[in-house]
Amino acid sequence: MKKSNLLFISSFFIIAILGFIMNVNLLPISNQKIKDSREDSGNDFGDNNKETVLEPLPKTSALKEWTFMVYLDADNNLEEAAIDDFNEMEMVGSDSNINIVVQIDRIPSYDSSNGDWTGARRYYIAKDISAYTFNSINVQDLGEVNMGSSNTLQDFIGWGKLNYPAQKYALILWDHGSGIMYGNYPGGVSWDDTNGNDYLTLSEIDSVLGNPDYSVNLLGFDACLMGAVEVHYQFKDDVDVIIGSEELEPGDGYPYNEILNYLKGNPTATPQQLGQQIVLSYDNSYPWSLDITQAAANAFTSEFTSSLQNFINDLNSTIDSQKVNIQNAREASLEFDEPSYIDLYDFAEKIQTFSTGAIDTTAQYLMDNITNIIVEERHSSANPDAHGLSIYFPEFYYSYSSNYESNDFTSDFEWDEFLLRYYTGSTTSEYDDIYEENDVVSEATILTQGSYYGLILNGTDIDIYRVSFTSGTLIEVYILFDQDEGDLDLYFYDTSLNQVNYSESYTDNEYVSYLPPINGYYTIVINSYTNDTYQPYDLIIGDYIDDQFEENDDWLTAAPIDSNTLYTNLICRDSDFYYFWADEGYLINIKIEFSYIQGDLDIYLWDYWSDTTWESSTSISNNENIVFTANVSDWYEFEVHNYEDNMNYSMFVEVISIDDIYEDNDGPLEAPLLEYGTYMDLVCIDIDSYNVSLTENTWINITIYFDSEAGDLDLYLLYPNSSSAAWSFSYTDNETIFFQVLFSEVYTVWVEYYDFQNMNYTLAIHETTSIWDDNYEENDNFGMAYPISIGGTYTDLTAIDWDVYLVFLQANVTININLEYNWSNGDLDLFLFNSTQDLVSWSASYNNSEQIAYTPQVSDATYILVYNNENNMYYDLTIDTGGDLNISGPPLEFLIIIIAGVSVISLFQKKKKSIRNKI
């Protein structure tokens, strides 16, 4: 059984299902934690769809402190992560100080939850108790819209500011991101798959935010690769604080519950303070990740701009005399997953290391100013030289795109001129290689048999080569290129310049062969079918040797391999794709070995059914290695990517079980029967089940001990029918259940990982006689609610489980309920239900008290529920009234209410994270 499908059913669950259904917009939350490019062509698909207003807009007349707007583009393969993040926002919800509003656009097929609707909707986020369902107010149903259109963005911001005015505004752009460039095209964010893969370019976003009517104070990119100096510069006049990551982001992105909980507790926070908290919360959410960056920065100051201008000017003036030094600095600088992006601060620091003269001073001036504008910056151990801002600096000329020269940054700074001087010694982007001008036969380049890398064809001409061949020997000619960057064709001519062979496909690479009848010079012609101004390629003349798995050059042609088998003498001339099987919970260890001196290879582990990258290894050294735990039993696909030159390599894919001696104990039927005692060296890679025979009228203590720094485990106790008897899930070390056994049965102890697999833990099961509960137990459900009176304070109460109290309220008399506890020990929430168990009020904050003031319209029996998120919580409960009260009380028979068979799906099981990069 898959853990995600497990439903915990409680036959005496204290919150009746009708109460939830009828009051979904009032419910508080559960305690769980749970990111491509071209200019807008003007085809703003979907903008003309009819808008449906479902109910009157819940406008806020008072000017609140913050309106937090999230532009949630889930019209792509990140839909599941978007649903998770939406539910994170509902863990906090709007209040009297902050508005939280979301526009979410969905897509078919990726996530079927919440009605599996498609199109776009606008929500006013309310706090609720469900970890899986949307319970906020669906303010507007927009139908299908193009989230890649600036018009759509502008409409959302205008709607948010009009209906939910505030003193300060935050805008989060959520989706895939590419930074300043996307390959050969201008970069951006927010890809909409069902609208022609349209997306928001930086200039489009700027055109909206640059209008004062649509300006915001804080702009956050919950997307990959947006922490770039060019991105920040684009919005320097639009916002106070910008937040972005230099590196890829995991699919879960920002921890919205933590961010919004901070804002809720600090509603007067400045944009700088909120930006700082977003960075800190993001960093804290991924303690195990090796590849995390995030930074918040103030808008660029004139001093920062001046320091950057001086640095670039000095680079331009010293490029001729210090080319080697600058090249060494570039090679030593921190690259990110997109290798054309390097850390700006680190590059300046490396300039100081390798260069001499005045440029050292301007480099330091720039570094000082980067430090000054950064509000907060965090990075993981894999990025020790990250400082918050990247810059576009491809290592090689053939990776440079002239489209980079069309943005605000390059218009105001001579950085693109510096790059061109660096690559070519000229300030114009004329794309050619060292063999030009070989555009006519009389100027053809004379070559010998061999391999020639990094050649460039300018689509306005052709490349011509002549090679001497001997008669009777078969000749093979290959050109290797990426067809996505442009289509090349190959032609072969004899000694009399007659065409004797050619290759004109619509795929990567072209190949011809020919048996020369006579000795002499033969001619090779390369032509661009698509006339791209820049097309890199490799030319191989002679024997072209590939390995046993070719042609495994893409997803569709991936080669099947056996795990735990060594493969040698492999050759990566393009990209090699393989796939293999792994069972859920098994450890996948992919190793390739090669010599970095001969060139660089990288490896990527992919989801077999989509373009999701699970893990990657892209070091600048010999060999690459990925270690990953299979999250489902399925096929897995990985790519060996030829980053530089043609490479020979060996490969070994290890798939092994790393579980403990009790596997496969993944369900009650497979669970071993344990005695009371302590069990050590256990490993949770899926779900671990243990059966234990418990005796009636005893108390037991079940504890799992683990280190929460390594990940989080949750603990459940199940009845014999697999419904939930008790559970414990916190965010700290260890989980503990105290449980009174009412019937002698075989129960199941259920251990499940939450944050991370391969968790080591110890399990202790003991009978105990020292249970610290209060005098009102067992008031654990409506049927056992304890009657109490108005006008007193009840002290030294203990919430080992859930506590339910019954009180009679008179019509039109306001009752005040106050719950006091120590929040540092855990969180309690307070709920109020009428006699039919409809939820009528609640308080679910993150502090040391909860308060409810409630005025019933009719005299009625009312239930007070103290909900315990963690075990062993002490609290005091005070109930009083603001007016005169006739304490006559209801008839006894009215107070004795027996609720039988109340059964609902548990809404408190925590969601599980998925690791999916937002790129």
Secondary structure, DSSP 8 states (H G I E B T S, - for coil): --GGG---EETT-SS-HHHHHHTTTT---------------S--TTTTS--EE-S------S-EEEEEEEEEE-SSTTHHHHHHHHHHHHTT---SSEEEEEEEEE-SSS---GGG--EEEEEE----S-SSS--SEEEEEEES--TTSHHHHHHHHHHHHHHS-EEEEEEEEES-B-TTEETTEE-EEEEETTTTTEEEEHHHHHHHHTSGGG--SEEEEESTT--BHHHHHHTTTT-SEEEE-SS---TT-S-HHHHHHHHHH-TT--HHHHHHHHHHHHHHH-TT-SS-EEEEEE---HHHHHHHHHHHHHHHHHTTTSHHHHHHHHHHS-B-SSTTEEEHHHHHHHHHHH--SHHHHHHHHHHHHHHHHEEEEEE-TT-TT--S-EEE--SSGGG--GGGGSSHHHHHS-HHHHHHHHHHSSSS-----TT-S--SGGG-EEE-SEEEEEEEE-TTS-EEEEEEE-TTS-EEEEEE--GGG--EEEEEE-TTS-EEEEE--SSS-EEEEE--SSSEEEEEEEEESS--S-EEEEEEES-----TT-S--SSTT-EE--TT-EEEEEEESSEEEEEEEE-TT-EEEEEEE--GGG-EEEEEEEETTSS-EEEEE--SSS-EEEEEE-SSSEEEEEEEEEEES-EEEEEEEEEE----TT-S--SGGG--EE-SEEEEEEEESSEEEEEEEE-TTEEEEEEEE--GGG--EEEEEE-TTS-EEEEE--SSS-EEEEEEE-S-EEEEEEEEESS-SSEEEEEEEEEES-----TT-S--SGGG-EE--TTEEEEEEEESS-EEEEEEE-TT--EEEEEEE-GGG--EEEEEE-TT--EEEEE--SSSEEEEEE--SS-EEEEEEEEESSSSEEEEEEEEESS---TT---HHHH--------EE-S------------
